[in-house]
Amino acid sequence: MDGGSPQPLQIAVLGPVRAWRDGTPLDLGPVRRQAVLAALVLRSGMLVSHEQLLDDVWGAQPPGSGRRVLPSYVYQLRKALDAAGAGLSGSVIRSGRDGYRFVRDGARLDVAELAGRLGEAQRARASGDLAAALDGSSAACTLFRGEPLAGLPGPFAQGERQRLAQRQRTVRQERLECLVRLGRSPDALDDLAALSASEPYDESLAALWMRALYGSGRQAAALSAYQDLRGRLRDELGVDPGTELRRVHQAVLRRDDEQLLGPAAARPAAVPSGPRPRRVNELPGDIGRLVGRERELALLTASLPPESVSIVTVDGTAGVGKTALVIHAARRISAHYPDGCLFVDLRAHGTGRQHVPPQRVLRRLLRAVGAADSEVPDDLDELTGAWRAATGSLRLLLVVDDALDAQQIVPLLPAGPGSTVLVAGRRRLTGLDADRRVTLEPLEAAEGLSLLRHIVGEERADREPEATRALVRLCDGLPLALRIAGARLQTRPAWTLAYLVDRMAGDEHRLGELSTGDRSVEAAFRLSYDQLTPRQQHGFRALGLSPTVEFDPRTPAAMLGRSAREAEQILESLVDASLVQQPRPGRYRLHDLVRVHARRLAEAAPAEAEAARTAALRLYLDAGRTTSDWGPAGFPTGPQSAESAFTGWQDADGWLDSSGAELVDVVGYAAALGEADYACRLAEALSDYFVRHGRYHECRTALEIALAHADGAGDRRMAAAVRSCLGITEIHQGHYAEGHAWFAEALRLSRHHADPREEARARSGLGAAEMNLGRAEQAMSHLTAAVELAQRLGDDWLAAMGLCLLGSVHRVQGRSDEALACFADARAHAEKNGRPRMISRVLACAADVHLDLGHHTEARTLFRHAADLVQQVGDVLLHSVTLTRLGSAEQNAGNLSAAMALHHQALARHRLLSPLTEPQCDRLEMDIRYRLGRAYVAAGRVAEAREQFRTALAVPGADGHPEERALAIAALNECPEC
């Protein structure tokens, strides 16, 4: 490496865990933090859940702080490992949904280098190059620096330590095998003696030890070693040596050099007389540098069954580098095919050229192997028969490029055992019985960067590192795009990389700039599109208009006006055509540049495009409104679907979950199209979903996008509705003053537009804010007015919420009868609305009053019902709250064992919450531990009670919750010393 170039991050686990950047060792902290890093690195690229990490590192004894320890570990690891200024998006440890994943991005891992060295050694050995195999396995051995993962705790480290130690033994044994087969048996004896001593019952090692002794001229010692092991196996294990060891023993007795030491040790066979048939090699030369295809190359060059004809297929989108890969692989394995290597281009996607008919291909192949074709008629069956007859005794490698379907390939298959056919094409040839299939994906960011730096020159690229990375992102890992961009820069030395990046800004320019000479990314995509059926073409155009990057069949079904089943069939056919990617079962996406091309095609038919976009937006609007607890009455304006695409709120909720973090993009998509009404309605409909799932940042982002368009929307209700939703978001985060301000503005606008429903919603929100700010009288005024409006409008959810809040105000002021009356009315409205979350909230509030009054039976009954309902909907926060209150009810009824069990259940549910997204997380933990401590006190378990009170006070955010802190301090002071 150039002395002035920065060295990448290096991480080593084949010994004590270590890391370096630019040659400088990095501080990875204590062993448990290192164990977290190892669990991520050894699953590089995979999302590892919080629960899995806790199990990996702590096993059956998780830390007292639960999953909250992980963010602090990950923070310190990022601080140690990440390059300066990397930020969260550029970190080697990326956060995902409920977990983390390690992103390699150019980092050097000794385990990855080990895999590469072993792959090289295995390929060299398969090709007969034992010297190269020895070099590879020796290099692999040097990567081990002692016991792998030395000193790391946890079940995962223990399991990986055993696996890697076994790998180390295997590598050492393969190296020693190469020494023996190269005639260097004396050099292998010392290591073999040490290995055999550590594995006294390993028969494969014993066999190699005997062969090495024999190869060193020590036949008697080899026979003695066999007798020693046979005696040990019989005396200690009660078994006899296995077949392989007995076979080696017989070979030593016979002095069979070829079996023991390899063909090189045997006498050379007689060379047959007569001329050898001419060997043909039609493989094109390697053009351009191949980057980042080690795994695929290993699959393509691995050995295949020698007794049959093997077929290996490579598919992928246009421009992904299929031809370059198969030619590179073919040249690497060409020495295994003594009768020749043939190459055929079927031109399925050739510009301006007809497909090559199989008869013409077969005649050319017959001539290539020296067979006469002039007397064979131009009949496909007879030509196929002649080709099979001509190749029956030959071992050939046939490379077929740009194939369209299996029907093109079947007539071309040679008949000679051990022959191999490598097929490259854009489509997945499912009609072909292939031994191996390789789907070629675009390059990773680091690999794309390496290719672009190679093309434009490292010095030029490194002068503009940010622009270089931006250009790689714009090409989205597609080798053809990277090569065209690089060629443009090569031929325009005055251009900077930043200048080309600017020229590619916006979809309307991006593909246009990726064209040079007769090469064009868009033209390559167009040739694939032209091969599609009209139904597939319609589906492909619609996908270019999807508001999210990933989608399931439901979105294109809505856009195409088809059933989900029909949409899935179209999607799967486009996957087979390598125009659609399938990152995981049931989820699809388009490569960035393919999506740009699909959108351009769609926009050429404006009416079709508008209908598809509207259908997609309506689908997301339908999902948000269906899953919302507000019910149909909560959304009086906008499209009202007579028949929903969802079977119920659970179905809609699950579908929105599958969209991940892209829901905000749907609101932005509508806003970018100028669809102000849809942007506002979508943000409103999704806000309840976001808040229920604790996704407050996404909720606020979506609403702020909508707010910029709300006052100009055609739907006048949106101005107040969006502000009320912002107020709800603030209230749920404990920002009562900010929420009050939003609701006050919403109230002003709702009155201005004479909208009683939005007025009721704003007043309800103002009541909640006033109650939490300690202004009970003002809260009563707003809530009373809100309830009257909601009941007049027939909005059961709003009436239930208003009455629930009103009852809570009465409870705070000590008016239990009035509170219970409000909760009874609220329950009637909530049950009419039918959403279990609202019903459970009302039941829990009523149970609290009964608990205050000492009505333990009533409280327990209501809490149990509430807990059952809230468990159905998966609301972790509300479930934890309800369980711990039920525990208090059980304690007051004298059921201490049940009380403690319920508090522990509440704590277990609480551990699923994240303090980063749920503002009430710390407060709830303090409350649960306080209640659990009180139960321990009642049971006489004072030491455990004191521990709970201390833990409550040690919660990171305890100082921000003075009421709960005061209760814990008082309880601790009242608790007698042990």
Secondary structure, 3 states (H helix, E strand, C coil): CCCCCCCCCEEECCCCCEEEECCEECCCCCHHHHHHHHHHHCCCCCCEEHHHHHHHHHCCCCCCCHHHHHHHHHHHHHHHHCCCCCCCCCCCEEEECCEEEECCCCCEEHHHHHHHHHHHHHHHHHCCCHHHHHHHHHHHHHCCCCCCCCCCCCHHHHHHHHHHHHHHHHHHHHHHHHHHHCCCHHHHHHHHHHHHHHCCCCHHHHHHHHHHHHHCCCHHHHHHHHHHHHHHHHHHHCCCCCHHHHHHHHHHHHCCHHHHHCHHHCCCCCCCCCCCCCCEECCCCCCCCCCCCHHHHHHHHCCCCCCCCEEEEEECCCCCCHHHHHHHHHHHHHHHCCCEEEEEECCCCCCCCCCCCHHHHHHHHHHHCCCCCCCCCCCHHHHHHHHHHHHCCCCCEEEEECCCCHHHHHHHCCCCCCCEEEEEECCCCCCCCCCEEEECCCCCHHHHHHHHHHHHCHHHHHHCHHHHHHHHHHHCCCHHHHHHHHHHHHHCCCCCHHHHHHHCCCHHHHHHHCEECCEEHHHHHHHHHHCCCHHHHHHHHHHCCCCCCEECCHHHHHHHCCCHHHHHHHHHHHHHCCCCEEEECCEEECCHHHHHHHHHHHHCCHHHHHHHHHHHHHHHHHHHHHHCCCCHHHCCCCCCCCCCCCCCHHHHHHHHHHCHHHHHHHHHHHHHCCCHHHHHHHHHHHHHHHHHCCCHHHHHHHHHHHHHHHCCCCCCHHHHHHHHHHHHHHHHCCCHHHHHHHHHHHHHHHHHCCCHHHHHHHHHHHHHHHHHCCCHHHHHHHHHHHHHHHHHHCCHHHHHHHHHHHHHHHHHCCCHHHHHHHHHHHHHHHHHHCCHHHHHHHHHHHHHHHHHHCCHHHHHHHHHHHHHHHHHHCCHHHHHHHHHHHHHHHHHCCCHHHHHHHHHHHHHHHCCCCCCCCCCHHHHHHHHHHHHHHHHHHCCCHHHHHHHHHHHHCCCCHHHCHHHHHHHHHHHHHCCCC
